[in-house]
Each structure stands twice: as C-alpha cells, then as structure tokens.
Amino acid sequence: MDRHHQDQVEEVLGSPTRAAQSLVAASWCRSGLKHGLNAGDHRAPTIVSGSELTVRRQRHELMLDVARPLLDQLFQTVAATGCAVMLSDRDGVILEARSKPGDREMFEQVGLTLGGVWSEGSEGTNGIGTCLVEGCAVTIHRDQHFASRNIGISCMDAPVYDAAGRLTGALDISNCRDDHTEATATLVQKIVQDAARRIERALFCRSFEGNRIIDANLPGGDTALLAVDRDDLIVGATRAARRRFSLTDASLGRRGAAEVLGGPSLDSFRDADGAILRRALAQANGNATQAAKALGIGRATLYRRMDRAGISRG
C-alpha cells in the first residue's frame, strides 16, 4: 500500500501541470517540489518543546479562552465515532486537543497531540496544514495525505480567523479508525465548519466588548459581524463582513453602519444627529464640555460628530 501511494505521489510530482487539477494535487506538488519532502519518509512526528508550546498558547490566550468550552461541546458530539478535536495556531502547531483515552494512543503515535507540528512544510498535505495554506475548509481523507505514514488518518478542517479578519489557526477533527468513510467525513466537515464560525463569533464579541454587535446574516452562514461605537461608526469587522462590505483597517472608524448596511441615508443620519447635538449644545449654553457630558460622550467625540453634521465649533 505504501509503495502504491508513493508511486501515485511521484506521478503527480513528475507532471507539475497536475497541480491545477485539484487542491490535493496542488498540495502534493508544494510538499514535494517546494518543501522537498519525501512521501516515503517514516520519521517520527515533530513535537515542539513544552516551553515553546507554553509561549504559543500565551500568544493565543484570548482565542483559547473563548474556544475551550466550544471545543468541549464539539468533542462531546464526535467522540463516540473515534474522532479527536484539535485547534492549531497559524503555524500548524496544535494548541488544544481532545480525544478519548481508548483512541489517544493512536493519535499520539502520529503526532496529533499537544505540540504536534502539522504545517505543510513539516508533514506535507494534511488537514491542518493544507487548510492553513488554502485559507478554506478542507478534508484530507486517508491516501490524500502526502506522506505514506499518514494515510491511515482522515482529517476534516476549517480555518479560524481572528477579530481583525486575519488567519489565526485551524480547527481540526481527525479520525484514525479503519471504519471512518468518506461519507462520514463529509458530514463531519459540516460540523467542523459550523464550530469554527462559532469560535470566530465568540472571539469577535469578546474582542469588542462594550460595542454594539451587528450580525449581517450572510447567506451560507459566514460570520459577518460588525462592531459599532456610540457614533454609529464601524470600529470592527470580521473577515466575512470585510469582504462583503469592502471594509479595510483604514476604513474602520470612518464609515457608519447606516451607510454600509444600506439603512437610512447618510444625510438623514447627519440631520438626526445634528438635531441631537444642537439641542444638547443649546441646553448647555454652547459649552461643549457640558454638552458632551450630557450626551455621555467625550469632548473629542462631540467635536467629531459636530464636524460630520456640519455644525461649526464656534
């Protein structure tokens, strides 16, 4: 079986044009031609040191804090089928892992354990590493792996993006049992995608505590969330929201939610806001500090809103 798999890999590597035919073939070419890996290499898995794992977990403390209860729930859903649940950082290093005691030895033998390194550069085509390279959900089932030592594993993965829309890790469900079929993998893939979106949502809401969170309800269930401040300005957006509404880091804090979401026109918003500001200023006899205090905002925010509404500071 190993020799047959190695022959298949070598055939693809010998014809680089095959890389355009499928995600797996493209990953095999990266593994062999870019990273110089050998499909027949039966070396031991790479595990980072305990101190390095601690540093990496501290670096992702917020993500892990919100993800742990969700990982526990996810594991309860899939544990009976022999699956393990893992969350890696963007380098493919496993930061959290859940598995049943009876299955744990199998996962530890192949390196699917805390500190295991599953980047494409280390293991070749695999669920975690290929998901991180492609930036999308992937399933790498058994002999779709690059390395022969990994063809007994089925991996279902989804990327996790942080509150700023940056790729921060991969959520993985893996199975080493012989009875794990492609049909089962397809069902598990949907579960892992949904769980990844829930982690992103929790991470975004925690990152923008104190702001109003707007759910844009994208078709397909992508996590399109906006964080809005007191002035109705968008101060945060998930990756899906950024792509849908063409938002960038530079535009955050400059565009209003009503404008972006197609609610009341910007002119209507300015008119309404201007009326509120003029009333507050009149009641404070033109004293900007008192008007800002009455509105529950800072003076700098008051001036910014006055400028946007066309009210002279004089």
Summary of the structure (lengths in Angstrom):
residues: 314
radius of gyration: 25.0
end to end distance: 82.2
largest distance: 86.4
contacts: 1012
relative contact order: 0.09
helix: 52%
strand: 16%
